[in-house]
Amino acid sequence: MSGLLIRPRIRPRLAVVLVYTAAMCMNGLDSTIVNPALFTIAGDFDRPVSAANTVETAFLVALAVGLPVAGWLGDRFGTKRVFLGALTAFTVSSAVCGLAPDLDTLVVARAVQGLAGGLLTPVGMTLLFRAYPPHERMKLAKVLIVPTALMPALGPPLGGLLTEHLSWHWLFFVNVPIGAAAVLLGVFGLREHVEGPEGKFDTVGFWLATPALGLLTYALGFGPSQGWTRPAVAVSAALGSVLLVAAVLHQLRAKTPLLKLRLLADRVYGSASALAGVTAAGLMGVLFVFPLLYQASLGASALDAGLSVFPEAVGLMLASQVVDRLLPRLGPRLLTVPALLVAAAVFATLAIPGVAENAWSVRGLMFLIGLVLGTAVLTVQISGFESIGPADMGQAMGLFQIVRTLGGALGIAACAAVIGGGHVTETAADPGPYRTAVWVTAGLVAAGALIALRLPREAPQPPPFDDEDAPPPGGGLAVDEAPAVKG
């Protein structure tokens, strides 16, 4: 059979799920796994801890910078090509991070990781949602929850374990075999979809939106700890805000904008995006501040405090098992509104004096947060794109991720601002500011319940027929791989 290409036959939709899950697990894990190793990294390179913190700053800022162009790149060059290119860059930069001979090399490689990660999430979800029509997306709850909930929660304990028993280099080496296998599977199993942008690349929008998100991410990350009046933070916050306003005004007037902000005018998608931002602010805020409250109340170690919030991930995993059963029966609105109200009540309970002092109460409440808030978040993530057609899916995913990322950063910054100069020492610190910050997160989640009233009552209904492996509809060009030849 010379001259014929022999390939293993892989069902495209199964390949999408496997490749997406592997890539997002790597991305989710890398967002938190390095934190416990920063002291060790600083010591190995004989640099101060403040310098080692740039390892994380570079990742987060670069991730924010990659988000605005993700949708356009996927439409212009194809979602498969862009996704696998970003995944390859993420994998190679992980190897470079592990082999880094000095801190500067590590920071640059970490920035490349972040940039690739900023492309992976929206383009990967575009692949996933184009492969599954709205009425089938409820099945995806079990897939979406693993990288978004379990992996970030596993990051700190796994990072500490690897650093203590092997070395910090293995925090990055673990990505290499997983990434290489995912790229190989994607090459043979994924279908290409080239939507084609409507016009020329929005250069003005790019030079407004991209630095705006990077500067704001930097300011929100360092403002609470270093002070908002510090020149680098103040200038980043001011310039980023000005550029963001200019970017929004430009996007609304441009004929072919980099970001289709007008998609937010859609009732369902706009409400889902706003909910994503608010719930991310509440969840990221409470996961940031509660370990500090736990240490302030009990004098617990940082590791104990980190483990205290881990039951939240277990609750999220359970939520992923029930959403696909409850959503068709209750509909998005009836499932989301009560879940957010219960979540807000649980958040508030954490702030009551005496609760944080009981370890088992904390674990139970954290489990409930994962269960009820996870139910709401997954429902929003699945049903929010019901009214978005395949042609706009890439743009919609990019916008959704931008709103969620900025929401999480704002939630952490708000909690840090409430805490102010409070810090945890080996003796018990005053837990009052930490409790106030937890109340702020409860208010954010409660506000989300009002937004959720705009969600539809009914769940997506299946069409009269469904071809599992049919090319994506909606005007885009679905370019399938060459047929497999068995031999």
N, C-alpha and C positions, 0 to 999 in steps of 0.2 A: 504494500500500500504506500509506496514511495510517492512523495509529492503531496500527500494528504496530511492535513493537520489533525492530529489525534488529541482530543481534549476530553477531560472528564465532564460528564453532563451534570450540571448543578441547576436546580430550580432557581430562577432569578429571585423570587420573593424570599426563599429561604436564605439565599446568599446575602440579600440586603439585611435581613435580621442579624445574621451571624457577624457580618463585617461591621455593621453599625454598632452592635453591642460591644465587640472587641475594641473598636476605636474609641467609643465613648467611655468605656471602662478605663482605658489608659488616660484619657483626658480628665475624667473625674477624679481618678486617683492622684494624678499629678498636681491637682489644685490644692491638695492638703498634705501630701506625703512628705514634703520637704521641711515643713515647719519644725518638727522635733529635731531635725538634724542641723539647724542653722548654727547653733553653738559649736558643734563638732566641725562643721565646714570652716567657720571662722578660725578655729584653733589650728586646723590642718594647714591653712594658708597663711597663718600668722597675721590675720587681719581682725579688726574690731567687729563685734556683732552687728553694729550699724551698717558696716560695709557688706556683710553677708546678707543682710535683709534685702539688698538690691537683687538678689537671686529671685526672690518672690515678686518684688516690684516689677522687675523686667518681664516676668511671665504674665502678670495681671494686666499691665499696661499694653503689652503686645497683643494679648488676647482681645482687649477692647478695640485696638486698632484694626484687627482683622475682620471684625463683625460687619462694618458698613459695606465692604466690597464683596462679601461672601455671596449674596444673592445675584449680583451682576456677573461675577465670575462664573457661577454655576450655569446661568442662562447663556452666557456668551461662549464658553468653552465646553460645556457639558458637565452635568453633575458627577458622573462617574470619573471623568478625567480630573476634575478639580478635587474631588474627595480623595481619590487615591494619591494624587500629587501631594495634598496636604498630609495625608497619613504617612507617606514615604518621608516627607520632611520632618514630621514629628518623630518618627522612628529613628532616622539618622541623627537628628539633633539630640535625642535621648542617649544614643551611644557616645556622641561627642561630650555631653554633660558628664557621663560616667568616666570618660577618659581625660577630662579637663585637667591640665597641669597647673593652672592658676585660676584665681577668682575671676579675672576679666574674661577668660575663655568660657568659664561656666556661665557667667551672666549673659554673654552674647548668645551662646547655645540655648540658654533658657528662654531668651527673647524669641528665638526662632521657634522653639516649642510653643510658646504662647501664641505667636502669629498663626502657626499651623492649627493650633487648637481653636482659635477664633473662627477659622474657616470650617473646621470639622463639624462643629455642632449644628449650625444652620443648614449646611449642605447635606450632612448626613440625615437630618430629619426630613429634608426635602426628598431625598431618595426614598426614605421610609414611607412618607405620606403619599408620594406619587405611586408607590407600589400597592398601597392599600386604600381603597375608596372609603368615604366617610363612615359607612355603616359597618365596616370591618375593623376600624381603628380601635374599637374597644378591646380587641384581642391584644393590642400592643401595650396595654398597661403593664403587663409582666416584663416586657422588654424595656420600656422607658424607665422603669423604676430602678433597675440595677445600676446603670451608670450615674443616674442623677441623685440617688439616695445612698445606696449601699457603699459604693466606691469612695465617695468623699468621707463617709463616716469611718471606713476602714483605714483611710490614709494615715492619720496620726498614730494609731497603735502599730500599724505595719511599718511605718517609717521609723518609729522608735525601736522596734524589734530588729529590723535590718541594720540600722546604724549601730546598735549595741552588739549584735552577735556576728555581723559580717563587716560592712563598712557603708558609709553614705553613698559610695559609688553605685551600690546595688539598687538604690532608689530609682536609678535611671536605667540600669541594665535590664531590669525586669520587663521593660517595655519592648526590648529589641525582638525577642522571639515572637511575642504576641503580635507586634506590628508587622513583622515580616510575613507571618502566616496570614494575617488579615489582608495584606496587600495582594498576596498570591491568590487567595480565594476571590478577592474582588476583581482581579484581572480576568478570571475565567467566568465568574458567576454574575457580575453586575451588568445590567443593561445601561446603555448610554441614552441620555435624554438631553438634546440641545434645544432649548426653547428659543433662543435667539433674542437679543435685546432689541428694543423698538428703535433705537437710534444710536448716536455716538455716545461714547463714554462720558459721563458727567464729571469732567475734570474739576470744575469749580466746586461741585458738591463733595467730591473726594477730598479736596484740600481744605474744606470747611469741617466736614463731619469727622474725618479720621483723626486729626489732631485734637478736635474738641473732646472726643471720647477718651483719648489717651490722657489728655491733661486733666480731665475731670476724675478719671480713675485714679490718677496719681494723687490729686488733691484729697479725694475722699479717703484714700488709703493712709495718708500720712498726716492729714490735718489734725485729727483728734490726738494723735500721740506726740507730734512734734510742735503743734500749735498752729492755729490758722493764720497767725500774723508772721510766721516764718516766711522770708521772701520767696523761696521756691514754691511753697504751698500756696501763698496768697496770689502770686502771679499766675500759677497754674489754674487755680480756681476761677480767677477773674477772666483770664484769657480764654479758658475752656468754656465758660458760660457765654461770653460774647460770641465765640465761634459757633456754639451750639444754636443760639438764637439766629445767627446769620444763616446757618445750615438749614434750619427749619424753614425760614422765609424763602430761601433759594429753592428748596425741594418743592415747596407748594407752588412756585411760579414756573419751574423748569418744565419743558415739554417732555424730556426723557430724564427724570431725576434718578440719581443713584439709589435713593430710598423712596419708595412709593408711599409717602406718608398719608396719602388720601385713602389708602386701604384701612386706616384706623377709623374712617367714617362709617365703615360697615358695623352694624350694631353688634353682631355676634363676635366678630374678630376684634373689634375695638375694645369691647368689654373684656374679652379674654386676655388681651394684651395688658390692659390696665390691671386686671386681677393678677396676672403673672408678676407685674412689678410690685404690687402691694403685698402679695403673699411672700414673695422673695425677700422683701424688706423685713417683714415680720419674722420669717423663719431664720434668715441669716442673722438678724439682730439678736434673737433669743439664743441661737447657738453660739453667738459670740459672747454675750453678756452673762448667760447663766453659769457657765463654768467659773467665771470670776465671782459670782454671787456664792456659788457652792464652796469655793475656797475661802471667801470672806466669812461665811457662816460656820464652816466646820474646820477651817484650817487645813483642808485636804490638799494633797499634792496635785500638781498639774496633770499627772497621768490619771489619778483618780477622778479629777474633774472632767477630763476628756472622756473617760469611760462612762461617766454618769449620763452623758447625752447619747450614748450608743443605742439604748433601747428605742430611740426615735427612728433609727434606720430599720429596726425590726418591725415597728408599727407600719412604716412605709411599705415594707415588703408584703405585709399582710393586706394592706390597702390595695396593692396591685392585684391581689387574688380575688377581690370582691367587686372592684369597680366595673369590670366587664359584665358582671351579673346584675348589678344594681342600676347601672346607667340606662339600659333599655327599658326597665320597668318604671323608674322614677323620672327620668329626664334630667338634663343638666341643671336646671334651676333648682328643682326640689332636692337634688342630691348635694349641690354645692352650698346653698345658703345655710341650711342647718349645720353642715359640717364646719363651716367657717365660724358660726356662732359658738358651737361647742369648743372649737379650737381656741377662740378668744377667751372663753371661760377657763380653759385649762391653763393658758398662758397666765391669766390673772391669778389663778390659784398658786402658781409657782412663786408669785411675788408676796404671798401672805406670810407674815412672820411665823416661823416655826416649821414651815413646810420644807424649806431647803435643808433644815437640820436633820431630816429623816431620809436616809439614803434610799430606802425602799419606796417611800412616797415619791421621791424624785424619779426613780426608775419607772414607776407606774405611770406617772404623768408624762414623762418623755415618750413612753410607748403610745399613750393616747394621742399625743401631739402628732406623732408619725402616722397613726391610724386615721384620725379625722382630717388633719390638714392634708395628708397625703391623698385621701379620697378626693378632696376639693381640687388639689393641684392637678392630679391626673385627669379628673373630669374636664377641667378647663383646657388642659393641654390636648386632649383628644377631641373635644367637641368644638373648640374655638376656631378650627379651620374648616368647619363644615361648609361655609359659604365661600371659601376661597377656591378658585379654579386652578387647574394644573399650571396655567400660564403664569399665574401670580404667586405660586407656591414658594418659589425660591426667595422672592422679595419679602413675602409675608413671614417666612421663617427667620430671615435676617433681622427684620424689625422686632419680632417677638423676642429673640435672644438679646437684642440691644436693650429693650425695656426691662427684661428680667435681670440682666447683668447690672444695669444702673440701679434698679430697685434694690438688689441685694447690697450693693455698695452703699447706697443711701441709708439702708436699715442699720448697717454696722456703724456708719458715721454718726447717725442720730443717737444710737446707744452710747457710743464713745463720748459724744458731746455731753450727754446727760451725766455720765460718770464723772466727767471732768478730770480733775487731777487725782481721783481716787486710785489707789493701787493696793495690791495684795501683798502682805508681808508674811513672815513666818508666824506672826501672831495674828489673831483675827482682826481684820479691817472692818470699818464701818460698812455694813451691808446696805444701808439706806439708799445711796445712789444707784446701786445695782438693782434693787427692787423697783425703784422708779423707772429705770430703763426697761425692765421687764414689762411694767405697765404700759410703756410706750408701744412695745411690740404687740401687746394685746389689743391696744387701740387700733393699730394698723390692720390687724387681721379682722377686727370687727367692722372697720370701714369697708373691707373687701366684701362683706356680706351685702352691703348696700349696692355695690357694683354688680354683684352676682344676680341681683333681681332683673338685670337686663338680659340674662342668658335665656335661650329658648326653653320652652316647657318640654318639648318632645325630643327624644333621641333621634339620630339619623336613621332613616328607613332604607332598606335595601331596594335597588332597582329590580325590575321584573326578571332580569337575568344578569349573570356575572361571569365573565371569563377570567379565570384566576391569573393567567399569564398574558392577558391582552396588553398591547402597548398602551401607554398613558394617553388619555384623550386630551382635547383642549387646544389643538392648534400647534402644539410643539412637535418636533420631529423625534420619534422614538427610533433610535438606531440600535437594533439588536445585534448581538454577537453572531459570528458565523456559526452555522449549525454544527453541532458536535458530530464527529465521525467515529463510530465505534469500530474497534478492530482488535 
